Amino acid sequence: MADEEQPIRIDCDVTWEDLREFYNFTNLGSGLRYTWLANYSWRIYFLGFLMCLGATLLLFALERTLISLLLGAGSFGLIYAWFVFDGVFRRDRTWEKNWQRFKQDPQFVNSIGPTSYELSPRGVLESRRETTAWRPWSGIERIELPQGAVYLYTGPVTAFVIPAAAFSSAEGAGRLADTLRGWKRDSADAHWTIAEGETVTPRFDVTEADIYASALLSAKPLAPARSELGWAAFSGFIAFGMWPWSHSATALVVGPWCALTVFYSLVGSRLLDRFLRRRHARKQLATPDRLAGFTGMTLGIAADGLPEASPRSRHKESWAAIARIVPQESATFFLNRTGLVYILPARAFPTEDAYFDFVEKAIEYRRQALDSAA
């Protein structure tokens, strides 16, 4: 191990399996890799089937009529089929299936491959194909050492991943983790306040409202999908068919059940999606002093990429790494291919014209870079 006052350089190759281990550890916790959480779908389907069958038999026992049996089986079966094929518990909503989708998504290709880390008493510098990122130790929340790898967490679910293959032994990874913890404990705050670029914004602060807005960028559209309209229409038809038996136990149970399905298909799923996204953003901001890293920020644009600096981090993305630019009146969002969002509020500029000129120049730089790469 190098002297602990000298920078330590680590060149490694982050694989999908390394990333998988990180997400398993972060989301499931140590020791839960092979638990039922990883393959829960068949239990949910079986439990849903038993609930629907039980509710149908209960209605039949109360009224002992063929219509109660048919309506009960049809309505509860409808809800069950909707949950399985188009609802909350879709067939691919298992940890393993989600991982396969994650692995095939092109936006995550920059998360794997050759990676270089330069670790020093001042902080962590990560270099990838299209991105460089720097964090002082004040921007590293915690350091974990699972199964010979080293994770330097920059947030609740984000980290610099140094895989176990980068070390000759688990003891070597442990010594590095001890060194880094000492550097973190002894470090003073290192602030970066200027981003290099041909055009640099004035300093600005990102607010909670900006972060919530960025969390909703990929939310479900307000207009229902065609399949949701179909489920709502079918459920509404069954609920309307309850009218002749409005005083029966079947109608009192099946009618509201189907009406709830109509509401969830048309409105509720969107409200729930937005609630969960805002809740996730709120959870990320719950860490004490979280917003301190979003004050005094600057954003630059140059022909070769998008540099950003804040008191606790410094990033530079090539334009090829920026998947989307979403301009809005109040803010513009730059989304990279690994899910990171750079937020540029309009209030950072003295005039509205200056804001839109900056955004248009950024869009033009990106277009030129992509055209030249093609």
C-alpha positions in Angstrom: 0.0 0.0 0.0 1.3 3.5 -0.9 2.1 6.0 1.8 -1.2 7.3 3.1 -0.2 11.0 2.3 0.4 10.2 -1.4 -2.3 9.9 -4.0 -3.3 6.3 -4.8 -4.2 5.4 -8.3 -6.4 2.4 -9.1 -7.1 1.3 -12.7 -9.9 -1.3 -12.9 -12.6 -2.7 -15.1 -16.1 -2.4 -13.6 -18.3 -5.2 -14.9 -22.0 -5.8 -14.8 -21.5 -8.3 -12.1 -19.7 -5.7 -10.0 -22.5 -3.3 -10.5 -25.0 -6.0 -9.7 -23.2 -6.7 -6.4 -23.3 -3.0 -5.6 -27.1 -2.7 -6.2 -27.8 -6.0 -4.3 -25.8 -4.7 -1.3 -27.4 -1.2 -1.5 -31.0 -2.2 -2.0 -31.2 -5.6 -0.3 -28.5 -5.3 2.3 -25.7 -7.6 3.2 -26.6 -11.3 3.3 -29.9 -10.9 1.5 -28.7 -11.7 -2.0 -30.5 -15.0 -2.3 -33.6 -14.4 -0.2 -37.2 -14.5 -1.4 -37.0 -10.8 -2.2 -35.0 -11.7 -5.3 -37.8 -13.9 -6.7 -41.0 -12.8 -5.1 -43.4 -12.8 -8.1 -44.9 -16.2 -7.8 -45.8 -15.7 -4.2 -47.6 -12.4 -5.1 -49.5 -14.1 -7.9 -50.5 -17.1 -5.7 -51.5 -14.8 -2.8 -53.6 -12.7 -5.2 -55.3 -15.8 -6.6 -56.2 -17.0 -3.1 -57.6 -13.6 -2.2 -59.8 -13.5 -5.3 -61.0 -17.0 -4.9 -61.7 -16.4 -1.2 -63.7 -13.2 -1.9 -65.7 -15.0 -4.7 -66.6 -17.9 -2.5 -67.6 -15.6 0.4 -70.0 -13.7 -1.8 -71.4 -17.0 -3.1 -71.8 -18.3 0.5 -73.7 -15.1 1.5 -76.2 -15.1 -1.4 -76.0 -18.6 -2.9 -76.9 -17.4 -6.4 -75.3 -18.1 -9.7 -75.1 -14.4 -10.5 -73.1 -13.7 -7.4 -70.7 -16.4 -8.3 -70.3 -15.2 -11.9 -70.0 -11.5 -11.0 -67.7 -12.2 -8.1 -65.4 -14.4 -10.1 -65.4 -11.9 -13.1 -64.7 -8.8 -11.1 -62.1 -10.1 -8.7 -60.5 -12.1 -11.6 -60.4 -8.8 -13.6 -58.5 -7.1 -10.8 -56.1 -10.0 -10.5 -55.4 -10.2 -14.2 -54.9 -6.4 -14.3 -52.3 -6.6 -11.5 -50.5 -9.4 -13.2 -50.4 -8.1 -16.7 -50.6 -4.3 -16.6 -50.7 -3.1 -13.0 -48.5 -2.8 -10.0 -47.1 -6.4 -10.0 -46.3 -6.9 -13.7 -44.6 -10.1 -14.7 -41.2 -8.5 -15.0 -41.3 -6.7 -11.6 -38.9 -9.1 -9.9 -35.4 -8.3 -8.9 -33.9 -10.6 -11.4 -36.1 -9.4 -14.3 -35.5 -5.8 -13.4 -31.7 -6.5 -13.4 -31.9 -7.9 -16.9 -33.8 -4.9 -18.2 -31.3 -2.6 -16.4 -28.4 -4.5 -18.1 -29.9 -4.1 -21.5 -30.7 -0.4 -21.1 -28.3 1.7 -23.3 -28.3 4.5 -20.7 -26.2 2.4 -18.3 -23.4 1.5 -20.7 -21.2 4.3 -19.2 -21.5 2.7 -15.8 -19.2 -0.2 -16.7 -15.9 -0.6 -18.4 -12.4 0.8 -17.8 -12.4 3.2 -14.8 -9.5 5.1 -13.1 -9.6 6.4 -9.6 -7.2 8.8 -8.1 -7.6 8.8 -4.3 -5.8 11.5 -2.3 -6.2 13.3 1.1 -8.2 15.9 -0.8 -10.8 13.7 -2.4 -11.8 11.2 -5.1 -11.3 11.7 -8.8 -13.1 9.2 -11.1 -12.4 9.0 -14.9 -14.5 7.1 -17.4 -14.9 7.1 -21.1 -17.2 10.1 -21.3 -17.2 11.5 -17.8 -15.0 12.7 -15.0 -16.2 13.3 -11.5 -14.4 14.7 -8.4 -15.6 14.8 -4.8 -13.9 16.1 -1.7 -14.2 13.8 1.3 -16.9 16.1 2.7 -19.0 14.9 -0.3 -18.5 11.2 0.6 -21.2 10.1 3.0 -19.8 6.7 4.0 -17.3 4.0 3.0 -18.4 0.3 2.9 -16.3 -2.8 2.4 -18.6 -5.7 1.3 -16.9 -8.9 0.0 -13.6 -7.3 -0.9 -15.0 -4.4 -2.8 -14.9 -0.7 -1.7 -17.9 1.5 -2.1 -17.6 5.3 -1.6 -21.1 6.5 -1.2 -22.0 9.9 -2.6 -25.7 9.5 -1.7 -28.1 7.0 -0.4 -28.0 4.8 -3.5 -25.0 6.2 -5.5 -21.3 5.4 -5.0 -17.9 5.2 -6.6 -17.5 1.4 -7.1 -14.0 -0.1 -6.7 -14.5 -3.8 -7.4 -12.9 -6.6 -5.6 -10.9 -7.6 -8.7 -8.9 -4.3 -8.3 -7.2 -5.7 -5.2 -4.8 -8.6 -4.8 -6.6 -9.7 -1.6 -9.5 -8.8 0.7 -6.8 -7.5 3.2 -5.6 -5.0 0.6 -9.1 -3.7 0.2 -9.5 -3.4 3.9 -6.2 -1.5 4.3 -7.3 0.9 1.5 -10.7 1.4 3.2 -9.0 2.2 6.5 -6.7 4.8 4.8 -9.7 6.4 3.1 -11.7 6.6 6.3 -8.7 8.3 7.9 -8.5 10.8 5.1 -12.2 11.5 5.3 -12.0 12.0 9.1 -9.0 14.4 8.9 -10.0 16.3 5.7 -11.0 19.9 5.6 -13.8 21.1 3.3 -12.4 21.6 -0.2 -14.7 23.9 -2.2 -14.8 24.1 -6.0 -16.7 27.1 -7.2 -15.7 27.6 -10.9 -16.4 25.3 -13.8 -14.1 25.6 -16.9 -15.9 26.4 -20.1 -16.4 29.0 -22.8 -19.5 30.2 -21.1 -20.1 29.9 -17.3 -23.3 30.7 -15.4 -23.4 32.9 -12.4 -23.4 31.0 -9.1 -26.8 29.7 -8.1 -28.5 27.5 -5.5 -30.6 24.4 -6.3 -33.8 24.2 -4.2 -35.9 21.3 -3.1 -38.5 22.4 -5.6 -35.9 22.0 -8.4 -35.0 18.5 -7.3 -38.6 17.5 -7.1 -39.2 18.8 -10.6 -36.2 16.8 -11.9 -37.6 13.7 -10.2 -40.8 14.0 -12.2 -39.1 14.2 -15.6 -39.7 10.5 -16.2 -43.0 10.2 -14.5 -46.0 8.6 -16.2 -47.7 10.9 -18.7 -51.0 12.4 -17.5 -53.0 10.8 -20.4 -53.9 7.2 -19.7 -52.4 4.5 -22.0 -54.7 2.6 -24.3 -54.5 -0.6 -22.1 -55.5 1.4 -19.0 -58.5 2.8 -20.8 -59.5 -0.7 -21.7 -59.2 -1.9 -18.1 -61.2 1.1 -16.9 -63.9 0.6 -19.5 -64.3 -3.1 -18.6 -64.3 -2.4 -14.9 -66.8 0.4 -15.4 -69.1 -1.9 -17.4 -69.1 -4.5 -14.5 -69.7 -1.8 -11.9 -72.6 -0.4 -14.0 -74.0 -4.0 -14.3 -74.4 -4.1 -10.5 -77.3 -1.6 -10.6 -80.1 -4.2 -10.7 -78.6 -5.9 -7.6 -77.8 -2.7 -5.8 -79.1 -4.0 -2.5 -77.2 -7.2 -2.6 -73.9 -8.1 -0.8 -72.4 -8.7 -4.3 -73.1 -5.2 -5.5 -71.9 -3.6 -2.2 -68.5 -5.4 -2.6 -68.0 -5.8 -6.4 -69.3 -2.3 -7.4 -66.9 -0.2 -5.3 -64.1 -2.7 -6.1 -64.5 -2.1 -9.8 -65.0 1.6 -9.4 -61.7 1.8 -7.5 -60.1 0.0 -10.5 -61.5 2.7 -12.8 -60.1 5.4 -10.6 -56.7 3.8 -10.3 -56.4 3.2 -14.1 -57.3 6.7 -15.1 -56.0 8.8 -12.2 -54.6 6.9 -9.2 -51.6 5.2 -10.9 -50.3 8.7 -12.0 -50.8 10.1 -8.5 -49.0 7.2 -7.0 -46.2 7.4 -9.5 -45.6 11.1 -8.7 -45.9 10.5 -5.0 -43.3 7.7 -5.0 -40.9 9.8 -7.1 -41.3 12.8 -4.8 -40.9 10.6 -1.8 -37.7 9.2 -3.2 -36.4 12.7 -3.8 -37.5 13.7 -0.2 -35.7 10.7 1.2 -32.5 11.6 -0.6 -32.8 15.1 0.8 -33.4 13.9 4.3 -29.7 13.5 5.1 -28.6 16.4 7.3 -26.8 19.1 5.3 -27.8 17.5 2.0 -28.6 20.8 0.3 -25.2 22.2 1.3 -23.9 20.4 -1.8 -26.3 22.3 -4.0 -25.3 25.9 -3.1 -22.9 28.1 -4.9 -23.0 26.0 -8.0 -21.8 26.9 -11.5 -22.5 25.3 -14.9 -20.4 25.7 -18.0 -20.8 24.8 -21.6 -18.0 24.2 -24.0 -17.6 22.5 -27.4 -16.3 19.3 -25.7 -18.8 19.0 -22.9 -20.7 20.2 -19.9 -18.7 21.0 -16.8 -20.3 21.6 -13.4 -18.9 22.6 -10.0 -20.4 22.8 -6.6 -19.0 23.0 -3.1 -18.9 19.2 -2.8 -18.4 17.9 -6.3 -17.0 18.6 -9.7 -18.2 16.8 -12.9 -17.5 17.1 -16.6 -19.6 15.2 -19.1 -18.9 14.9 -22.8 -21.9 15.8 -24.9 -22.1 12.1 -26.0 -22.9 11.3 -22.3 -25.8 13.7 -22.2 -28.9 11.7 -23.2 -31.4 14.5 -23.1 -31.7 18.2 -22.6 -35.2 19.3 -21.3 -35.7 23.0 -21.4 -38.5 24.5 -19.4 -39.5 28.1 -18.5 -38.3 27.7 -14.9 -35.3 25.4 -15.3 -33.5 23.3 -17.8 -32.5 19.7 -17.0 -29.4 17.9 -18.5 -29.8 14.1 -18.1 -26.8 11.9 -18.6 -26.9 8.3 -19.5 -26.4 7.0 -16.0 -29.4 8.8 -14.6 -27.6 11.9 -13.1 -29.5 15.2 -13.7 -27.8 18.6 -13.9 -30.3 21.3 -13.0 -30.0 24.9 -14.4 -32.7 27.2 -12.9 -33.7 30.2 -14.9 -33.3 32.4 -11.8 -29.5 32.0 -12.2 -29.5 34.5 -15.0 -30.2 38.3 -14.8 -32.7 38.2 -17.7 -34.9 35.6 -19.4 -33.1 36.2 -22.7 -29.7 35.4 -21.1 -31.2 32.1 -19.8 -32.6 31.0 -23.1 -29.5 32.1 -25.0 -27.4 29.9 -22.7 -29.7 26.9 -23.2 -29.9 27.3 -27.0 -26.1 27.4 -27.1 -25.9 24.2 -25.0 -28.3 22.5 -27.4 -26.3 23.6 -30.4 -23.0 22.4 -28.8 -24.6 19.0 -28.2 -26.0 18.8 -31.7 -22.6 19.6 -33.3 -20.8 17.1 -31.1 -23.2 14.3 -32.0 -23.1 15.2 -35.7 -19.3 15.1 -35.7 -19.3 11.8 -33.8 -21.6 10.3 -36.4 
